[in-house]
Amino acid sequence: MAASNQMRWLWLSAFMLIADQMTKHLVASSMALYQSIPINGFFDLVYVHNYGAAFSFLDSQGGAQRWLFSALAIVVCLFLAWCLKRMKEPQPLTACAYALIISGALGNVIDRLMYGYVIDFIDVHYGNYHWPAFNVADSCICAGAVLLILDSFVHSSKRIEKE
């Protein structure tokens, strides 16, 4: 497979970016800020604004983090797209991971640039423990990271077999 064919994975980025933006729009247009809709015993929909990064990291720093996180995400996306383009052989786990991370990063950048915050709406909890609210973009970034870790084990075992 030619190196440029790995760029075909960007269809996944586009699809997930659209899913992320559509779900955020649906939540923002149909729920009041901080409204919570219980779904079952461990999952709620909740509409919140996240001015920081993951888990609201740096959310109270006066707004400069908006530009820092946006610039960082754009640089990461460009780097991952460059890595996709340079792949010389098919590496589906890596390519899928890069595509998911790109979509997640861009989804949150769009929010930051348009609103100054990221729209989060998925609330997972158990008993008194609540995971910080997140969104489809965050899920894509996490899934991409997990795939990269899995891929490192696959490639590590292939290197051992060759020795």
matplotlib code that plots the C-alpha trace (Angstrom):
import matplotlib.pyplot as plt

x = [0.0, 1.4, 2.1, -0.6, -3.3, -2.9, -4.5, -7.7, -8.1, -9.0, -12.6, -12.9, -11.7, -14.3, -17.1, -16.3, -15.8, -19.3, -20.7, -19.0, -20.3, -23.8, -24.1, -22.8, -25.3, -28.1, -27.3, -26.7, -29.9, -32.2, -30.8, -30.3, -26.8, -26.2, -29.4, -29.0, -31.1, -30.8, -30.5, -29.9, -28.1, -24.6, -25.1, -26.6, -26.7, -25.5, -24.9, -21.7, -19.0, -15.4, -13.1, -10.0, -8.6, -9.2, -11.0, -11.3, -7.5, -6.6, -10.3, -9.9, -6.8, -8.4, -8.8, -5.3, -5.6, -8.2, -5.5, -2.8, -4.9, -6.2, -2.7, -1.4, -4.2, -3.7, 0.0, -0.7, -3.3, -0.8, 1.9, -0.4, -1.6, 2.0, 2.7, -0.2, 1.1, 4.6, 3.4, 5.2, 3.2, -0.4, -0.6, -4.4, -4.3, -1.9, -3.7, -7.1, -5.7, -4.3, -7.6, -9.5, -7.1, -7.3, -11.1, -11.2, -8.7, -10.3, -13.8, -12.7, -10.7, -13.9, -15.7, -12.8, -12.6, -16.3, -17.4, -14.3, -15.2, -15.8, -19.3, -19.3, -22.4, -21.6, -21.7, -20.7, -21.0, -21.2, -22.4, -20.9, -18.1, -18.6, -16.2, -15.8, -18.2, -16.9, -18.0, -17.6, -14.3, -12.8, -14.0, -12.2, -9.0, -9.1, -10.0, -7.1, -4.7, -5.8, -5.3, -1.8, -1.0, -2.4, -0.5, 2.7, 2.3, 1.5, 4.6, 6.7, 5.8, 6.5, 10.0, 10.6, 9.5, 11.9, 14.9]
y = [0.0, 3.4, 5.9, 8.3, 5.6, 5.9, 9.4, 7.5, 7.1, 10.8, 9.7, 8.4, 11.7, 13.5, 11.2, 11.4, 15.2, 15.5, 13.2, 15.2, 18.5, 17.2, 15.8, 19.0, 21.1, 18.8, 19.1, 22.9, 23.5, 21.3, 21.5, 24.3, 24.9, 22.5, 20.6, 16.9, 14.1, 10.7, 7.9, 5.0, 4.3, 5.2, 7.5, 10.9, 13.6, 16.9, 20.1, 21.9, 24.2, 23.2, 26.2, 24.1, 20.9, 17.3, 17.2, 21.0, 21.3, 25.0, 26.1, 29.1, 30.7, 33.7, 32.6, 32.3, 28.5, 28.7, 29.8, 27.5, 24.4, 25.3, 25.9, 22.7, 20.7, 22.1, 21.3, 17.7, 17.3, 18.5, 16.2, 13.1, 13.9, 14.1, 10.8, 9.2, 10.5, 9.1, 5.6, 3.3, 0.1, -0.5, 0.0, -0.1, 0.3, 3.2, 4.9, 4.5, 5.8, 8.9, 9.5, 9.3, 11.6, 14.1, 14.2, 14.6, 17.3, 19.2, 18.8, 20.5, 23.2, 24.1, 24.6, 26.6, 28.9, 29.4, 29.6, 29.9, 26.6, 23.0, 21.6, 18.4, 16.3, 12.7, 12.1, 8.7, 8.0, 5.2, 5.9, 9.2, 9.0, 11.1, 10.9, 14.5, 15.2, 14.6, 14.5, 12.5, 14.3, 13.3, 9.7, 9.7, 11.0, 8.3, 5.5, 6.7, 6.6, 3.1, 1.9, 3.4, 1.5, -1.8, -1.2, -0.7, -4.2, -5.7, -4.1, -5.0, -8.7, -8.6, -7.2, -9.9, -12.6, -11.2, -11.4]
z = [0.0, -0.9, 1.8, 0.7, 1.1, 4.8, 4.5, 3.7, 7.5, 7.7, 6.7, 10.2, 11.6, 9.5, 10.5, 14.3, 14.1, 12.6, 15.3, 18.0, 16.7, 16.1, 19.6, 21.2, 19.1, 20.1, 23.8, 23.7, 21.8, 23.9, 27.4, 29.9, 31.2, 34.2, 33.4, 34.1, 32.6, 34.4, 31.9, 34.3, 37.6, 36.3, 33.3, 32.9, 30.3, 31.8, 29.9, 31.2, 29.8, 30.3, 30.1, 30.7, 29.3, 30.4, 33.7, 33.7, 34.1, 34.2, 33.8, 36.0, 34.4, 32.8, 29.2, 28.0, 28.1, 25.3, 22.9, 24.3, 24.1, 20.7, 19.3, 20.9, 19.5, 16.0, 16.1, 17.3, 14.5, 11.9, 13.3, 13.3, 9.7, 8.7, 10.4, 8.5, 5.2, 5.9, 6.8, 4.4, 5.2, 6.5, 10.2, 10.8, 14.6, 14.5, 11.6, 13.3, 16.6, 14.8, 13.0, 16.3, 18.1, 15.2, 15.3, 19.1, 19.1, 16.3, 17.8, 21.0, 19.1, 17.2, 20.5, 22.1, 19.1, 18.6, 22.3, 24.5, 26.2, 25.3, 25.6, 27.8, 28.4, 29.3, 33.0, 34.3, 38.0, 40.5, 44.0, 45.1, 42.6, 39.4, 36.5, 35.1, 32.3, 28.8, 25.2, 22.0, 21.1, 24.5, 23.9, 20.5, 22.1, 24.8, 22.3, 20.1, 23.1, 24.0, 20.4, 20.4, 23.6, 22.1, 18.9, 20.8, 22.3, 18.9, 17.3, 20.4, 20.1, 16.3, 17.0, 19.5, 17.0, 14.4, 16.7]

ax = plt.figure().add_subplot(projection="3d")
ax.plot(x, y, z, "-o")
ax.set_aspect("equal")
plt.show()
